Amino acid sequence: MSQSIAHVALLVRDYDEAIGFYVGTLGFRLVEDSPQPEPGKRWVVVAPPGDGGTSLLLARAVGAEQLACVGRQACGRVFLFLQTDDFQRDYARYRAAGVEFVRAPAEQPYGTVAVFRDPYGNQWDLLQYAARQQTR
């Protein structure tokens, strides 16, 4: 059975850089990048390597709004949800790609979480939700 994996960032300095990190460093394939009717939102769909499913990136701010958000956690929140069957495999894959983990996987009440940084200083949670919280 697949697990729900989420990458969560409270603040992302530049969404194009973040997308470039996933596509360039982690080998994701860009499927869609389109603006949304809501101001300052875009949907980016990427396919992780070796997986048939896709992931959805929801960005709260783009362009000039990004600059106003720097230093404030309330802005720039990004979610990237994956469907995967092996958290440890994905953790090992990212480490092999040179991703810097600032916190190794640890069990929390809500699931398993590891924290990593992209080359631009954005910090992400790699989170596998606890089974009781899964909705899929």
N, C-alpha and C positions, 0 to 999 in steps of 0.2 A: 504494500500500500504506500502511495506517495505521501510525503510530508509537506506541510506548508512552510516554506522558508521565506523570510523577509529580510531585505536589506533596508535599513532605516537610517536616514541622516537627518539630524536636527537642523543643520545649516550646510548648505552647499554654496560655495563662492560663485561658481559658474557652471551652469547645467551642461553647456557644450563640452567643457572639460570633463565633467562627470561621465557623460555619454562616451567621450573619447577613451576614457579609462576602461570602461566596460568593453567597448568594441576593440580597442587596441591592445590593452594589457591582458584582459581576461578572455579575449577571443569570442565575445558575443557577436551575433549578427544583427545589424539594424534592420528591422522590419518596417517600422512606421515612425514618423516624427511629424506630428500635425498639431497646429494650434487648436485651442478649444474655444467655444463661445464665451466662456467666462474670462474676464480680463486677467492676463498674466498667467494663463495655464496652457500647458501643452501635454499631449500624451505621446510617450515614446515607448514603442514595443520593441524589445530585443529578444533574440533567441539564444539561450545559453548553449555552449558547445556540447555536443553529444546528447542533447535532450531534444525531444520532439515538440515540447511545449514552448510557449512564449511567456515573457514577463512583461509587466506593465509598470512604467515609471510615471508617477504623477508629480509634476512640478508646480509649486504654488507661485513662483515668481520667475519672470524672464526679463531680459534686457536691463533697462535702467532700474527696475524694481530690485534686482539682485543687489546692486550696490547699496541701496538703502537698508537692506537686510543684514549686511555684514556686521557681525558682533551682536546680533539679537536673535536669540533662539526661536522666537515666535515666527520668524520668516524663513522661507527657503526649505521647508520640510519636504523630503523626498522619500517615497516608498518604492521599493522594487521587490515585487513578489515573484518567487520562483516555485515551480513544482519540481521536487527532487526526491530521490529515495534514499539519499545517503549524505547526511550533514558532514560527517568526518571526511568523506571523499572530496566534497566541495571545499572544505577547509584546507585539505592537503593540496588540492589543485591550485588554490589561490596562493598558498605559500610557495609552491613550486614556480608560480609566475612572478615571484618577487614581491608580493604584496606584504606590507609591513603590518603585522598584527600587534596591537598595543595591549590586547587582553586575549589570552588563550581561551578556548571554549570552557565555559563554566555553567553548571546547572543553576537555574533560578526558578522561582515558583511558576513563572509563566513559560518556561522552556529552557533551551540551551542557547547561550549567546557568546559570541566572540566579537571583538571590536578591531576593525582595521582602518588604515588610512590609505587614501589614494595619493598619487604623486603631487597633488595640489594642496594637500593639507586637510581635505575634507575627511571627516571621521564617520565611519559607517558601522552599524551593528549588523552582524550576520546572525540571524535569529531563527531558531527552529521552535515553533510554538509547541507547548505541551499538548499531548494527544487530546486531553479533555477540552481544550480550547479550539481545536480545529473545527472548521465549519464545512470543509469540502469532503 
